[in-house]
Amino acid sequence: MKRQSKKLLLFFVLLFLAFIVNSCGTWGENSSQAADSAYLPLDDSEYPYAGLPRLVIETENFRQINNKETKVPARLQFYGKNKPSSEILDLTIKGRGNSSFVMTKYGYKIKLAEKDSLLGMSKDKEWDLISNFRDRSLLRNYITYQLAGILGDEYFPKCEFIELYLNRQYLGIYLLVEHVKVSKNRVDIPKSDSSFLFEKTSATTTDGALFTSSLGYIFKFRQPKEPSEESKELLENHINDFEHFLQSKSIYKLDSIGKWINIDDFVRYYWIQEFSKNIDGHRRSIFITWETDSALKMGPVWDFDLGYGSSADVKSGPEEWLIRKYGWDRYLFKNKDYESRVREYWKKNRSAFVATLDSIDSMSEKLERASANEFKKWPILENDSRWPFHEKFDSYQDAVDALKSWIEARIQWVDENI
């Protein structure tokens, strides 16, 4: 009888162990079995649930993600407070970002095997995980995308805050953002050889199809990604012709400007960059669209972690104009009628810019608990050895208050100098 009891006990122990192995979803020698598991494991004992969705990602054989080129097979799953809130999805993941990729906490680009809606956003395969490592309020990108939406931008990136667990390691708060691309639910322009989404970028960019304009600006093709020689020539010639116009006497006629650009669109984009005094707002991560026989349009907005006084650059204070001194804007502002349109836009839409303060209050409250996890993992409120900050904060709330104070001072300065 005792022998039978021991056998029965051993049977249940083995059955329990088999259940654990099957449930853990570990990739490796038993990957086929793991693919059928109901959930990806999450250990939140050190970094507990803090009100945000948790995104759990495991790469195949726990491979490291150490560059922006190699697409690593992986799976993901969202967690709520106590249990998974989604099915397991297949994807590939790689690093993303320019200067941000060399930081301790860097961003990722993910591509799902099938289109899916993540956290209620429109279905697609391509998404970005933004680290916001240089922004200790974590809010600069978020409030700017919301501002673009309030101002009526045709498309602005939808986003949601999450806490990321990658290969069973907690990596902190990330912003899950729609990847900027041409599609029906994102940048809605035709996919053709004569319809373009392109980006003004920096000399550090080496990937993709590039061209340098007559004014020395570097542009990268986003759509088409691999343009034909004819397509390259079409866009390059158009931009060069536009830049020649900017340097001609015709720039002083507002009607002539309207033949080249969508003025309302340019003015809105200008104010988002100028209001935030975004250091990157005149040099890179600047998206533009153009379709043959139509005007150039600016946007969508992107990359504001160095805006709102975040940069150590001497130009980052809330005083003085920035964007109008650089790029195409420095030519457009020679036209007094164009400058008048810019001035009137601020007066008409000032309340939308003021509303960013309310956006900060509401979202920082939602992030407060999770920020304790973030700065436990990345203790950079005072400083970071790899990326020195020009301000020190004692708490997350101090970082939020500093952002609000900068915006209040910026609004006052613009009001006084408009």
Secondary structure, DSSP 8 states (H G I E B T S, - for coil): -HHHHHHHHHHHHHHHHHHHHHHH---STTHHHHTT-S------SSS---SS-EEEEEEGGG----SSS--EEEEEEEE-SSSB-S--EEEEEEEE-SGGGGSSS-EEEEEEEEEE-STTS--EEEEEEE--TT-TTS-HHHHHHHHHHHTT-S----EEEEEEEETTEEEEEEEEEE---BSTTSB----STTEEEEEEE-TT--SS-EEE-TTS-EEEEEESSS--HHHHHHHHHHHHHHHHHHTSGGGG-HHHHHTTB-HHHHHHHHHHHHHHT-GGGGTSSEEEEEETTS-BEE------TTTTTTS-SGGGSSSS--GGGSTTHHHHTTSHHHHHHHHHHHHHHHHHHHTHHHHHHHHHHHHHHHHHHHHHHS--SS--SSS--S---SSHHHHHHHHHHHHHHHHHHHHHH-
